[in-house]
């Protein structure tokens, strides 16, 4: 057992004092001097005890704030490596497939080891502190990948949520600059049904612009892509599909209508507003009048939700 240098020195002082007391006792030193010596010994012993208690407290504080590595099984390690590789390559569909196809394993990992801690996986180890660059689970099917500071996304980061619905399998995402856990600055969010959706339903949507405190601000674009039987899925993919874009202005996530917005009624008589697409008059973005005041243009995957 190692003896602290301070304690060893104090112990030496006690030994010397005891020796002196013994010697003085042999020469019949006065009771007053002996009492004074014994009081000095008691004071030194008290100082040693106090310092040892303080050192123990400081060691406990260090232990409490230390970063610990989370023990992972071989299967967990392999799944996390695969997920991190997909996100590093910006393959959001591939990452979503990893989450969806291994849903049970990620639920066991999250609820068994991660639910009570904000843990970061850096590509090799899982730590119980989210500082630096890596992957953090918010839920079993929701991950954030990027730069973290003080346990929150801060810097470039993408959030991904894998979802299985009756109409198909999709992922939601939010990608951009984050500050203290909220989107701030340029970014985009949307969803992509990579399986299941056919016909006139939107397969993929992208909202792109500037964010402020998770809400979109200023001029933004909204692009909706759908699959057509004769032409495939997207205009940028081989086979090409149909994609439509609208440009609009929002303030704190709420649409600010201009002269391009047309007041109208739907087939059932509901008051609506219509905005024609940027490139043609054949597609209109339709919003019910009551919904025009809602903050609908915002970060789709908020941190901490």
Beta strands, then each sheet from edge to edge (+ up, - down):
strand 1: 69-70
strand 2: 120-121
strand 3: 126-127
strand 4: 132-139
strand 5: 142-149
strand 6: 152-165
strand 7: 168-179
strand 8: 182-195
strand 9: 202-212
strand 10: 215-226
strand 11: 242-251
strand 12: 254-255
strand 13: 262-265
strand 14: 271-276
strand 15: 284-288
sheet 1: 1+ 3- 2+ 4- 5+ 6- 7+ 8- 9+ 10- 11+ 12-
sheet 2: 13+ 14- 15+
end
